[in-house]
Amino acid sequence: MIAGICGGFHPTLLDPAATLLYKILRTSPSQEARLFYEVALQQEHFKLGDDARVVSAEYFSRCCTGESSDTSLMTFAEEIWDLHQYDEARSLANSDQVAAFIEKLSSI
């Protein structure tokens, strides 16, 4: 699901995928959920760089504990998907858009 959120899904699938992902994160044992999202964020489909990887993992951790809501995860999924639509994937991690995304997630 995280690969799909990173640009692989059709946009109409983002909300249902985010809802299902949230349920998985909330109902899985915390160590299992952590392993799930950390491995997924290390894959080549996540093109936002290391700083975005760290704040995304922290965000998923907040989903696991219920600190972030399912609707918040829907918004997060849309933002990740949008960022992965840029053609310049190699420079994406250093872009202003990713920097703004990191700053936004860091302040939540």
GUGU-959604 format. One record per atom (N, C-alpha, C, O, CB): residue in one letter; atom name; x, y, z. Coordinates in steps of 0.2 Angstrom, whole numbers. Glycine has a CB too. Layout:
N
<"A"; "CA"; <X; Y; Z>> ...
This chain:
108
<"M"; "N"; <4; -6; 0>> <"M"; "CA"; <0; 0; 0>> <"M"; "C"; <4; 6; 0>> <"M"; "O"; <3; 11; -3>> <"M"; "CB"; <-5; 0; 6>> <"I"; "N"; <10; 6; 4>> <"I"; "CA"; <14; 12; 4>> <"I"; "C"; <17; 13; -3>> <"I"; "O"; <18; 19; -5>> <"I"; "CB"; <20; 11; 9>> <"A"; "N"; <19; 8; -7>> <"A"; "CA"; <21; 9; -14>> <"A"; "C"; <16; 12; -18>> <"A"; "O"; <18; 16; -22>> <"A"; "CB"; <23; 2; -17>> <"G"; "N"; <10; 10; -17>> <"G"; "CA"; <4; 13; -21>> <"G"; "C"; <3; 20; -19>> <"G"; "O"; <2; 24; -24>> <"G"; "CB"; <-2; 9; -20>> <"I"; "N"; <4; 22; -13>> <"I"; "CA"; <3; 29; -11>> <"I"; "C"; <9; 33; -14>> <"I"; "O"; <9; 39; -15>> <"I"; "CB"; <3; 29; -3>> <"C"; "N"; <15; 30; -15>> <"C"; "CA"; <21; 33; -18>> <"C"; "C"; <20; 34; -25>> <"C"; "O"; <25; 33; -29>> <"C"; "CB"; <27; 30; -16>> <"G"; "N"; <14; 35; -28>> <"G"; "CA"; <13; 36; -35>> <"G"; "C"; <11; 30; -39>> <"G"; "O"; <9; 31; -45>> <"G"; "CB"; <19; 38; -38>> <"G"; "N"; <10; 24; -36>> <"G"; "CA"; <8; 18; -40>> <"G"; "C"; <1; 17; -41>> <"G"; "O"; <-1; 15; -46>> <"G"; "CB"; <11; 12; -37>> <"F"; "N"; <-3; 20; -36>> <"F"; "CA"; <-10; 19; -37>> <"F"; "C"; <-14; 25; -41>> <"F"; "O"; <-11; 30; -42>> <"F"; "CB"; <-14; 20; -30>> <"H"; "N"; <-19; 23; -44>> <"H"; "CA"; <-24; 28; -47>> <"H"; "C"; <-26; 33; -41>> <"H"; "O"; <-27; 30; -36>> <"H"; "CB"; <-30; 25; -51>> <"P"; "N"; <-27; 39; -42>> <"P"; "CA"; <-29; 43; -37>> <"P"; "C"; <-35; 42; -33>> <"P"; "O"; <-36; 43; -27>> <"P"; "CB"; <-29; 50; -39>> <"T"; "N"; <-40; 38; -37>> <"T"; "CA"; <-46; 37; -34>> <"T"; "C"; <-45; 31; -28>> <"T"; "O"; <-50; 30; -24>> <"T"; "CB"; <-51; 34; -39>> <"L"; "N"; <-39; 28; -28>> <"L"; "CA"; <-38; 22; -23>> <"L"; "C"; <-35; 25; -17>> <"L"; "O"; <-34; 21; -12>> <"L"; "CB"; <-34; 17; -27>> <"L"; "N"; <-33; 31; -17>> <"L"; "CA"; <-29; 34; -11>> <"L"; "C"; <-33; 33; -5>> <"L"; "O"; <-30; 31; 0>> <"L"; "CB"; <-27; 41; -13>> <"D"; "N"; <-39; 36; -5>> <"D"; "CA"; <-43; 36; 2>> <"D"; "C"; <-44; 29; 4>> <"D"; "O"; <-43; 28; 10>> <"D"; "CB"; <-49; 40; 1>> <"P"; "N"; <-47; 24; 0>> <"P"; "CA"; <-48; 17; 2>> <"P"; "C"; <-41; 14; 5>> <"P"; "O"; <-41; 11; 10>> <"P"; "CB"; <-51; 13; -3>> <"A"; "N"; <-36; 15; 1>> <"A"; "CA"; <-29; 12; 3>> <"A"; "C"; <-27; 15; 10>> <"A"; "O"; <-25; 12; 14>> <"A"; "CB"; <-24; 14; -2>> <"A"; "N"; <-28; 22; 11>> <"A"; "CA"; <-26; 25; 17>> <"A"; "C"; <-30; 23; 23>> <"A"; "O"; <-28; 22; 28>> <"A"; "CB"; <-26; 33; 17>> <"T"; "N"; <-37; 22; 22>> <"T"; "CA"; <-41; 19; 27>> <"T"; "C"; <-39; 12; 29>> <"T"; "O"; <-38; 10; 35>> <"T"; "CB"; <-48; 19; 24>> <"L"; "N"; <-37; 8; 24>> <"L"; "CA"; <-35; 1; 26>> <"L"; "C"; <-28; 1; 29>> <"L"; "O"; <-27; -3; 34>> <"L"; "CB"; <-35; -3; 19>> <"L"; "N"; <-24; 5; 27>> <"L"; "CA"; <-17; 6; 30>> <"L"; "C"; <-18; 8; 37>> <"L"; "O"; <-14; 5; 41>> <"L"; "CB"; <-13; 11; 26>> <"Y"; "N"; <-22; 13; 38>> <"Y"; "CA"; <-23; 15; 45>> <"Y"; "C"; <-26; 9; 50>> <"Y"; "O"; <-23; 9; 55>> <"Y"; "CB"; <-28; 21; 45>> <"K"; "N"; <-30; 5; 47>> <"K"; "CA"; <-33; 0; 51>> <"K"; "C"; <-27; -5; 52>> <"K"; "O"; <-27; -8; 58>> <"K"; "CB"; <-39; -4; 47>> <"I"; "N"; <-23; -6; 48>> <"I"; "CA"; <-18; -11; 49>> <"I"; "C"; <-13; -8; 54>> <"I"; "O"; <-11; -12; 58>> <"I"; "CB"; <-14; -12; 42>> <"L"; "N"; <-11; -2; 53>> <"L"; "CA"; <-6; 1; 58>> <"L"; "C"; <-9; 1; 65>> <"L"; "O"; <-6; 0; 70>> <"L"; "CB"; <-5; 8; 56>> <"R"; "N"; <-16; 2; 66>> <"R"; "CA"; <-19; 3; 72>> <"R"; "C"; <-20; -4; 76>> <"R"; "O"; <-20; -5; 82>> <"R"; "CB"; <-26; 6; 72>> <"T"; "N"; <-21; -9; 72>> <"T"; "CA"; <-23; -16; 75>> <"T"; "C"; <-17; -21; 75>> <"T"; "O"; <-17; -26; 78>> <"T"; "CB"; <-28; -19; 71>> <"S"; "N"; <-11; -19; 71>> <"S"; "CA"; <-5; -23; 72>> <"S"; "C"; <-1; -22; 78>> <"S"; "O"; <-1; -16; 80>> <"S"; "CB"; <-1; -23; 65>> <"P"; "N"; <2; -27; 81>> <"P"; "CA"; <7; -26; 86>> <"P"; "C"; <12; -20; 84>> <"P"; "O"; <14; -20; 78>> <"P"; "CB"; <10; -32; 88>> <"S"; "N"; <13; -16; 89>> <"S"; "CA"; <17; -10; 87>> <"S"; "C"; <24; -12; 83>> <"S"; "O"; <26; -9; 79>> <"S"; "CB"; <19; -6; 93>> <"Q"; "N"; <28; -17; 86>> <"Q"; "CA"; <34; -19; 83>> <"Q"; "C"; <33; -21; 76>> <"Q"; "O"; <37; -20; 71>> <"Q"; "CB"; <37; -24; 87>> <"E"; "N"; <28; -25; 74>> <"E"; "CA"; <26; -28; 68>> <"E"; "C"; <24; -22; 63>> <"E"; "O"; <27; -22; 57>> <"E"; "CB"; <20; -33; 68>> <"A"; "N"; <20; -17; 65>> <"A"; "CA"; <18; -12; 61>> <"A"; "C"; <24; -7; 60>> <"A"; "O"; <25; -5; 54>> <"A"; "CB"; <13; -7; 65>> <"R"; "N"; <29; -6; 65>> <"R"; "CA"; <35; -2; 63>> <"R"; "C"; <39; -6; 58>> <"R"; "O"; <42; -2; 54>> <"R"; "CB"; <39; -2; 70>> <"L"; "N"; <40; -12; 59>> <"L"; "CA"; <44; -16; 54>> <"L"; "C"; <41; -15; 47>> <"L"; "O"; <44; -14; 42>> <"L"; "CB"; <45; -23; 55>> <"F"; "N"; <34; -15; 46>> <"F"; "CA"; <31; -15; 40>> <"F"; "C"; <32; -8; 37>> <"F"; "O"; <34; -8; 31>> <"F"; "CB"; <23; -15; 41>> <"Y"; "N"; <31; -2; 40>> <"Y"; "CA"; <32; 4; 37>> <"Y"; "C"; <39; 6; 36>> <"Y"; "O"; <41; 9; 31>> <"Y"; "CB"; <28; 9; 41>> <"E"; "N"; <44; 4; 40>> <"E"; "CA"; <51; 6; 40>> <"E"; "C"; <54; 2; 33>> <"E"; "O"; <57; 5; 30>> <"E"; "CB"; <55; 4; 46>> <"V"; "N"; <52; -4; 32>> <"V"; "CA"; <54; -8; 27>> <"V"; "C"; <51; -5; 20>> <"V"; "O"; <55; -4; 15>> <"V"; "CB"; <52; -15; 27>> <"A"; "N"; <45; -3; 20>> <"A"; "CA"; <41; 0; 15>> <"A"; "C"; <45; 7; 13>> <"A"; "O"; <45; 8; 7>> <"A"; "CB"; <34; 1; 16>> <"L"; "N"; <47; 10; 18>> <"L"; "CA"; <50; 17; 16>> <"L"; "C"; <57; 16; 14>> <"L"; "O"; <59; 21; 11>> <"L"; "CB"; <49; 21; 23>> <"Q"; "N"; <60; 11; 14>> <"Q"; "CA"; <67; 10; 12>> <"Q"; "C"; <67; 7; 5>> <"Q"; "O"; <72; 7; 2>> <"Q"; "CB"; <70; 4; 16>> <"Q"; "N"; <61; 6; 2>> <"Q"; "CA"; <61; 3; -5>> <"Q"; "C"; <62; 9; -10>> <"Q"; "O"; <62; 15; -8>> <"Q"; "CB"; <54; 0; -6>> <"E"; "N"; <64; 7; -16>> <"E"; "CA"; <65; 12; -21>> <"E"; "C"; <59; 16; -23>> <"E"; "O"; <60; 21; -26>> <"E"; "CB"; <68; 8; -27>> <"H"; "N"; <53; 14; -22>> <"H"; "CA"; <47; 18; -24>> <"H"; "C"; <47; 24; -20>> <"H"; "O"; <43; 29; -22>> <"H"; "CB"; <41; 14; -23>> <"F"; "N"; <50; 25; -14>> <"F"; "CA"; <50; 31; -10>> <"F"; "C"; <55; 35; -12>> <"F"; "O"; <61; 34; -10>> <"F"; "CB"; <50; 29; -2>> <"K"; "N"; <54; 41; -15>> <"K"; "CA"; <59; 45; -19>> <"K"; "C"; <60; 52; -15>> <"K"; "O"; <63; 56; -18>> <"K"; "CB"; <57; 46; -26>> <"L"; "N"; <58; 52; -9>> <"L"; "CA"; <58; 59; -6>> <"L"; "C"; <64; 60; -2>> <"L"; "O"; <65; 66; 1>> <"L"; "CB"; <52; 60; -2>> <"G"; "N"; <68; 55; -1>> <"G"; "CA"; <74; 56; 3>> <"G"; "C"; <74; 54; 10>> <"G"; "O"; <69; 53; 12>> <"G"; "CB"; <77; 64; 2>> <"D"; "N"; <80; 54; 13>> <"D"; "CA"; <81; 52; 20>> <"D"; "C"; <77; 56; 25>> <"D"; "O"; <74; 53; 29>> <"D"; "CB"; <88; 52; 22>> <"D"; "N"; <77; 63; 24>> <"D"; "CA"; <73; 67; 29>> <"D"; "C"; <66; 66; 29>> <"D"; "O"; <63; 65; 34>> <"D"; "CB"; <75; 74; 28>> <"A"; "N"; <63; 65; 23>> <"A"; "CA"; <56; 64; 22>> <"A"; "C"; <55; 57; 25>> <"A"; "O"; <49; 55; 27>> <"A"; "CB"; <54; 65; 15>> <"R"; "N"; <59; 52; 24>> <"R"; "CA"; <58; 45; 26>> <"R"; "C"; <58; 45; 34>> <"R"; "O"; <53; 42; 37>> <"R"; "CB"; <64; 41; 24>> <"V"; "N"; <62; 49; 37>> <"V"; "CA"; <62; 49; 45>> <"V"; "C"; <55; 52; 47>> <"V"; "O"; <52; 49; 51>> <"V"; "CB"; <68; 54; 47>> <"V"; "N"; <53; 58; 44>> <"V"; "CA"; <47; 61; 47>> <"V"; "C"; <41; 57; 45>> <"V"; "O"; <36; 57; 48>> <"V"; "CB"; <46; 68; 44>> <"S"; "N"; <41; 53; 39>> <"S"; "CA"; <36; 49; 37>> <"S"; "C"; <35; 43; 42>> <"S"; "O"; <29; 41; 44>> <"S"; "CB"; <37; 46; 30>> <"A"; "N"; <41; 40; 44>> <"A"; "CA"; <41; 35; 49>> <"A"; "C"; <38; 37; 55>> <"A"; "O"; <34; 34; 59>> <"A"; "CB"; <48; 32; 50>> <"E"; "N"; <40; 43; 57>> <"E"; "CA"; <37; 46; 64>> <"E"; "C"; <29; 47; 63>> <"E"; "O"; <26; 46; 68>> <"E"; "CB"; <40; 53; 65>> <"Y"; "N"; <27; 49; 57>> <"Y"; "CA"; <20; 50; 56>> <"Y"; "C"; <16; 43; 56>> <"Y"; "O"; <11; 43; 60>> <"Y"; "CB"; <19; 53; 49>> <"F"; "N"; <19; 38; 53>> <"F"; "CA"; <16; 32; 54>> <"F"; "C"; <16; 29; 61>> <"F"; "O"; <11; 26; 63>> <"F"; "CB"; <20; 27; 49>> <"S"; "N"; <21; 31; 65>> <"S"; "CA"; <21; 29; 72>> <"S"; "C"; <15; 32; 75>> <"S"; "O"; <12; 29; 80>> <"S"; "CB"; <28; 31; 75>> <"R"; "N"; <14; 38; 74>> <"R"; "CA"; <8; 42; 77>> <"R"; "C"; <1; 39; 75>> <"R"; "O"; <-3; 39; 79>> <"R"; "CB"; <8; 50; 75>> <"C"; "N"; <1; 36; 69>> <"C"; "CA"; <-5; 33; 67>> <"C"; "C"; <-6; 26; 71>> <"C"; "O"; <-12; 25; 73>> <"C"; "CB"; <-5; 31; 59>> <"C"; "N"; <-1; 23; 72>> <"C"; "CA"; <-1; 17; 76>> <"C"; "C"; <-4; 18; 83>> <"C"; "O"; <-8; 14; 86>> <"C"; "CB"; <6; 14; 77>> <"T"; "N"; <-2; 24; 86>> <"T"; "CA"; <-4; 25; 93>> <"T"; "C"; <-11; 29; 93>> <"T"; "O"; <-14; 30; 98>> <"T"; "CB"; <1; 29; 96>> <"G"; "N"; <-14; 31; 87>> <"G"; "CA"; <-20; 34; 87>> <"G"; "C"; <-19; 42; 87>> <"G"; "O"; <-24; 46; 88>> <"G"; "CB"; <-24; 32; 92>> <"E"; "N"; <-13; 44; 88>> <"E"; "CA"; <-12; 52; 88>> <"E"; "C"; <-14; 55; 82>> <"E"; "O"; <-15; 61; 82>> <"E"; "CB"; <-4; 53; 90>> <"S"; "N"; <-13; 52; 76>> <"S"; "CA"; <-15; 54; 70>> <"S"; "C"; <-21; 50; 68>> <"S"; "O"; <-22; 44; 69>> <"S"; "CB"; <-9; 54; 64>> <"S"; "N"; <-26; 53; 64>> <"S"; "CA"; <-32; 50; 63>> <"S"; "C"; <-32; 47; 56>> <"S"; "O"; <-27; 48; 52>> <"S"; "CB"; <-38; 55; 63>> <"D"; "N"; <-37; 43; 54>> <"D"; "CA"; <-38; 40; 47>> <"D"; "C"; <-39; 45; 42>> <"D"; "O"; <-36; 45; 37>> <"D"; "CB"; <-43; 35; 47>> <"T"; "N"; <-42; 51; 44>> <"T"; "CA"; <-43; 56; 39>> <"T"; "C"; <-36; 60; 38>> <"T"; "O"; <-35; 62; 32>> <"T"; "CB"; <-49; 61; 41>> <"S"; "N"; <-33; 60; 43>> <"S"; "CA"; <-26; 64; 42>> <"S"; "C"; <-21; 59; 38>> <"S"; "O"; <-18; 62; 34>> <"S"; "CB"; <-23; 64; 49>> <"L"; "N"; <-22; 53; 38>> <"L"; "CA"; <-18; 48; 34>> <"L"; "C"; <-20; 49; 27>> <"L"; "O"; <-16; 48; 22>> <"L"; "CB"; <-19; 41; 37>> <"M"; "N"; <-27; 50; 26>> <"M"; "CA"; <-29; 51; 19>> <"M"; "C"; <-26; 57; 16>> <"M"; "O"; <-23; 57; 10>> <"M"; "CB"; <-37; 52; 19>> <"T"; "N"; <-25; 63; 20>> <"T"; "CA"; <-22; 69; 17>> <"T"; "C"; <-14; 67; 16>> <"T"; "O"; <-12; 69; 11>> <"T"; "CB"; <-23; 74; 22>> <"F"; "N"; <-11; 64; 21>> <"F"; "CA"; <-4; 62; 20>> <"F"; "C"; <-3; 58; 14>> <"F"; "O"; <2; 59; 10>> <"F"; "CB"; <-2; 58; 26>> <"A"; "N"; <-7; 53; 12>> <"A"; "CA"; <-7; 49; 7>> <"A"; "C"; <-7; 53; 0>> <"A"; "O"; <-3; 52; -5>> <"A"; "CB"; <-12; 43; 6>> <"E"; "N"; <-12; 58; 0>> <"E"; "CA"; <-13; 62; -6>> <"E"; "C"; <-6; 66; -7>> <"E"; "O"; <-4; 67; -13>> <"E"; "CB"; <-19; 67; -5>> <"E"; "N"; <-4; 69; -1>> <"E"; "CA"; <2; 73; -2>> <"E"; "C"; <8; 69; -5>> <"E"; "O"; <12; 71; -9>> <"E"; "CB"; <4; 76; 5>> <"I"; "N"; <9; 63; -2>> <"I"; "CA"; <15; 59; -4>> <"I"; "C"; <14; 57; -12>> <"I"; "O"; <18; 57; -15>> <"I"; "CB"; <15; 52; 0>> <"W"; "N"; <8; 55; -13>> <"W"; "CA"; <6; 54; -20>> <"W"; "C"; <8; 59; -25>> <"W"; "O"; <11; 59; -30>> <"W"; "CB"; <-1; 51; -21>> <"D"; "N"; <5; 65; -23>> <"D"; "CA"; <6; 71; -27>> <"D"; "C"; <14; 73; -28>> <"D"; "O"; <16; 74; -34>> <"D"; "CB"; <3; 77; -24>> <"L"; "N"; <18; 72; -23>> <"L"; "CA"; <25; 73; -23>> <"L"; "C"; <28; 68; -28>> <"L"; "O"; <33; 70; -31>> <"L"; "CB"; <28; 73; -16>> <"H"; "N"; <26; 62; -28>> <"H"; "CA"; <29; 57; -32>> <"H"; "C"; <27; 58; -40>> <"H"; "O"; <29; 54; -44>> <"H"; "CB"; <27; 50; -30>> <"Q"; "N"; <23; 63; -41>> <"Q"; "CA"; <21; 64; -48>> <"Q"; "C"; <26; 68; -52>> <"Q"; "O"; <25; 69; -58>> <"Q"; "CB"; <14; 67; -48>> <"Y"; "N"; <30; 71; -49>> <"Y"; "CA"; <35; 76; -52>> <"Y"; "C"; <40; 71; -57>> <"Y"; "O"; <42; 66; -55>> <"Y"; "CB"; <39; 79; -47>> <"D"; "N"; <41; 74; -62>> <"D"; "CA"; <45; 70; -67>> <"D"; "C"; <53; 70; -65>> <"D"; "O"; <56; 65; -67>> <"D"; "CB"; <45; 74; -74>> <"E"; "N"; <55; 75; -62>> <"E"; "CA"; <62; 75; -60>> <"E"; "C"; <63; 71; -53>> <"E"; "O"; <65; 74; -48>> <"E"; "CB"; <64; 82; -59>> <"A"; "N"; <62; 65; -53>> <"A"; "CA"; <63; 60; -47>> <"A"; "C"; <70; 61; -44>> <"A"; "O"; <70; 60; -38>> <"A"; "CB"; <61; 53; -49>> <"R"; "N"; <75; 62; -48>> <"R"; "CA"; <82; 62; -45>> <"R"; "C"; <83; 68; -41>> <"R"; "O"; <86; 67; -36>> <"R"; "CB"; <87; 62; -51>> <"S"; "N"; <80; 74; -42>> <"S"; "CA"; <81; 80; -38>> <"S"; "C"; <75; 81; -34>> <"S"; "O"; <75; 86; -30>> <"S"; "CB"; <82; 86; -43>> <"L"; "N"; <70; 76; -34>> <"L"; "CA"; <64; 77; -29>> <"L"; "C"; <66; 78; -22>> <"L"; "O"; <63; 82; -19>> <"L"; "CB"; <59; 71; -30>> <"A"; "N"; <70; 74; -20>> <"A"; "CA"; <72; 74; -12>> <"A"; "C"; <75; 81; -10>> <"A"; "O"; <74; 83; -4>> <"A"; "CB"; <77; 68; -11>> <"N"; "N"; <78; 84; -15>> <"N"; "CA"; <81; 91; -13>> <"N"; "C"; <76; 97; -15>> <"N"; "O"; <78; 103; -15>> <"N"; "CB"; <87; 92; -17>> <"S"; "N"; <70; 95; -17>> <"S"; "CA"; <65; 101; -20>> <"S"; "C"; <62; 105; -14>> <"S"; "O"; <62; 102; -8>> <"S"; "CB"; <60; 98; -24>> <"D"; "N"; <60; 110; -16>> <"D"; "CA"; <56; 115; -11>> <"D"; "C"; <50; 111; -9>> <"D"; "O"; <48; 112; -3>> <"D"; "CB"; <55; 122; -14>> <"Q"; "N"; <47; 108; -13>> <"Q"; "CA"; <40; 104; -11>> <"Q"; "C"; <42; 99; -6>> <"Q"; "O"; <38; 99; -1>> <"Q"; "CB"; <37; 101; -18>> <"V"; "N"; <47; 95; -6>> <"V"; "CA"; <48; 90; -1>> <"V"; "C"; <51; 94; 5>> <"V"; "O"; <49; 91; 11>> <"V"; "CB"; <54; 85; -4>> <"A"; "N"; <54; 99; 5>> <"A"; "CA"; <56; 103; 11>> <"A"; "C"; <50; 106; 14>> <"A"; "O"; <50; 105; 20>> <"A"; "CB"; <61; 109; 9>> <"A"; "N"; <45; 108; 11>> <"A"; "CA"; <39; 110; 14>> <"A"; "C"; <35; 105; 17>> <"A"; "O"; <32; 105; 22>> <"A"; "CB"; <35; 114; 8>> <"F"; "N"; <35; 99; 14>> <"F"; "CA"; <32; 93; 16>> <"F"; "C"; <35; 91; 23>> <"F"; "O"; <32; 89; 28>> <"F"; "CB"; <32; 87; 11>> <"I"; "N"; <42; 91; 23>> <"I"; "CA"; <45; 89; 29>> <"I"; "C"; <44; 94; 35>> <"I"; "O"; <43; 92; 40>> <"I"; "CB"; <53; 89; 28>> <"E"; "N"; <44; 100; 33>> <"E"; "CA"; <43; 105; 38>> <"E"; "C"; <36; 104; 41>> <"E"; "O"; <35; 105; 47>> <"E"; "CB"; <44; 112; 35>> <"K"; "N"; <31; 103; 37>> <"K"; "CA"; <24; 102; 39>> <"K"; "C"; <23; 96; 43>> <"K"; "O"; <20; 97; 49>> <"K"; "CB"; <19; 102; 33>> <"L"; "N"; <26; 91; 41>> <"L"; "CA"; <26; 85; 46>> <"L"; "C"; <29; 85; 52>> <"L"; "O"; <27; 83; 57>> <"L"; "CB"; <28; 79; 42>> <"S"; "N"; <35; 89; 52>> <"S"; "CA"; <39; 90; 58>> <"S"; "C"; <35; 94; 63>> <"S"; "O"; <36; 94; 69>> <"S"; "CB"; <45; 93; 56>> <"S"; "N"; <31; 98; 61>> <"S"; "CA"; <27; 103; 66>> <"S"; "C"; <20; 100; 68>> <"S"; "O"; <17; 103; 72>> <"S"; "CB"; <26; 109; 62>> <"I"; "N"; <19; 94; 66>> <"I"; "CA"; <12; 91; 68>> <"I"; "C"; <13; 88; 75>> <"I"; "O"; <9; 85; 77>> <"I"; "CB"; <10; 86; 63>> 
